[in-house]
Amino acid sequence: TEGCSEVTLVTVTAHMARVFVYGTLKKGQPNYFRMTDERNGHAEYCCGARTIERFPLVIAGKYNIPFLLNIPGVGRQVEGEVYCVDSQMLQFLDEFEGCPHMYQRTSVELEVKQWAGESTPSGQSADAPRRMKAFVYSTTTYQPEWKNLPVYESYDAYGGHGLLYIDRQSRD
């Protein structure tokens, strides 16, 4: 796995990297405001995407946090959003995600579902890439029973699962 300070495989430019978010950092979710706060750095929405490989996306712990368990080939293809972020935002995300203790940042291969500004998935020019690599925050440290939790292909903090996400300000 790659260390949290490395920006090798998925570098967009010398100062920008792609990050795949699948949980509370997506648009409309409780922590999305962190992606748009310029004090954290710059993040620009690139596309909607899903993992090529299957992973277990579970909602776990007493705060009902979405976790992507780093168990490739198990679970479902996970849907999310890709952002191009500068080094300041990447550093903020590492700290926010508790990297490398709670989460690790690794590279994942993605299938692009819809590019930014694209009205339909087929509206993009034929030569636009439909696959890419991006960083993802996943965990190899989890309770053994988490492997038995329901897995999701898409996370919504307000979804029908009934597991209310507890934001950081409300935690004990």
C-alpha positions, 0 to 999 in steps of 0.5 A: 500500500502507499503511504499517506504522503505519496502521490504517485500512481494517481497524480493528475498534475504535479500539484493535483491528485484524484480522490474517490469519496464514497461516504459522508464527503459526497455532495448532499452528505454531512461532511461535504462542506469540508470539500468546499471549504477553501481553508482546507484546500481546493477540491474540484468535482471530476466525475461520478464513478464506481469501483471496478473491483467489489469491496464491502461498504458497511455502516459500523461503530457507535457513530454509524460511520461508512467504512470501505473494508479493504477486502477486494473481491468481496461485497459490491462495486461501490459508487461515489465521486471523484475530486481533483484535489490540491496537496493542501486538501489531500493533507486535510483529507489524510488528517480528517480520515485518520490516515494511516491509523483509522484509514489508509489511502490506497489506489483504486481503479474506477469506472467513470459513470458521468464526467462533470458537465456531462448531461448523460453518460453517453454525452461525453466524447468517444475518446474520453477515458472511461476508467481511471485510478484515484486514491480511496480511503479504506480500512484494514482495521475493523471489528471481525463482525463488520464482515457480516454487516449488510454491504452497500453499493452507495452510501446515503447518510439519510438512506433507508438503512435507518442508521443515523450518522453521528457527526464529530461535533455530536460525539461523546 
